Structures are given as structure tokens and as C-alpha cells.
Amino acid sequence: MPRSQQGGGAVTRIDWDAMLAGLEQQKAGLEQEVADVDAVIHAVRQRAAPKVSIADVQRPRANGSKKSGAGKVGSNTRASSEDTDKAKAAAKKRYERGDGVNDIAKDSGRSVQTIYGWASAGAWKRPNPGAAASPAAAAPTESKRETLPGKVRCTSCDLWTEHDPCDHCGKKLKRNW
């Protein structure tokens, strides 16, 4: 703010016009900054928008057929993560029920290798076909776990347990006492 002195005293004057011009310049700078932020927000929204593949936009052929490879398992079309999660949950339920992997893959639109990969990564368990064949196998069994007098460290997993076999890893303890 420019100041001026009058006469011999130290009287200061405020230059209101200069102050107003400075504030208007500051306002214009802020408006430009807001416009820049709006442009960045617009660009981020464009990038975050779901992508549409060219196959979705292309006109159908005159004879009604699709382009070769479109819609096949293993083609370049990708499923969203939500679709993948739903397909994986349904596949796990059927896999653990004992349905055939080829049927699961065909119904979910995935390859057999994908189903086996999911099962391996998730440690999915298949039912044992001969497990309930005998009535003795179907009857509930009593636990053959021994309760120890106190907590001991498991020799396999190195965690504390009160039972033999271990509460954590299920392996028998190697005892020297």
C-alpha cells in the first residue's frame, strides 16, 4: 500500500484505489486457480469413467453374426471385479459341492484353468466321494484330543497349545517328558 507523507509530520494516507486493484488482482488469481482445479477434476472423472470397448460400440454385421472371437472365453473382453467376485463365489460353492469343473467353467464363462487356479489359490476343498460310505464313517466321532495339564509349545508350529494334537496346526506333539 503506497503511503505518502505530508509536510513535516508523519501522517500516512491509504491509497484506496491501489488496495482495491490489489484485491481484484488477488480475486482473479483465485478464480484462475479454481478453474484449474475444476479442469483437473473433470480429467479425473473422465479417467475414472467405465471404459467402453470397441466391440460394444461397433455396428452389428449385416448377416447378424458377431466378429470372430467376440464373447468367447479367453477373448480380449474383460469382466469387472464385481462380476469376477460373483463368479468366483458361485464357482466355489459348486466346486466344494462336487460339481464337475468343466460344467462350472462353462456356466461361469471362465476357463477350466481359471477355476482350478481359483481353487488352488483359495484352498477350496472337494468332497471325498467315499467318506460317508460306511455307517461308522458317518457317525460322529469322539475327539481323540488329550487335554494337557498346562500350555506347552507345539513342536511343529511353535505356538502355545493346551491339547495334543495342537489347537493350531492339528499335528501330534513330540513329547520328551
Buried (B, 14 or more C-beta within 10 A) or exposed (E): EEEEEEEEEEEEEEEEEEEEEEEEEEEEEEEEEEEEEEEEEEEEEEEEEEEEEEBEEEEEEEEEEEEEEBEEEEEEBEEEEEEBEEBBEEBBEBBBEEBEBEEBBBEBBBEBEBBBEBBEEEEBEEEEEEEEEEEEEEEEEEEEBEEEEEEBEBBBBEEEBBBBBBBBBEEEBEEEE
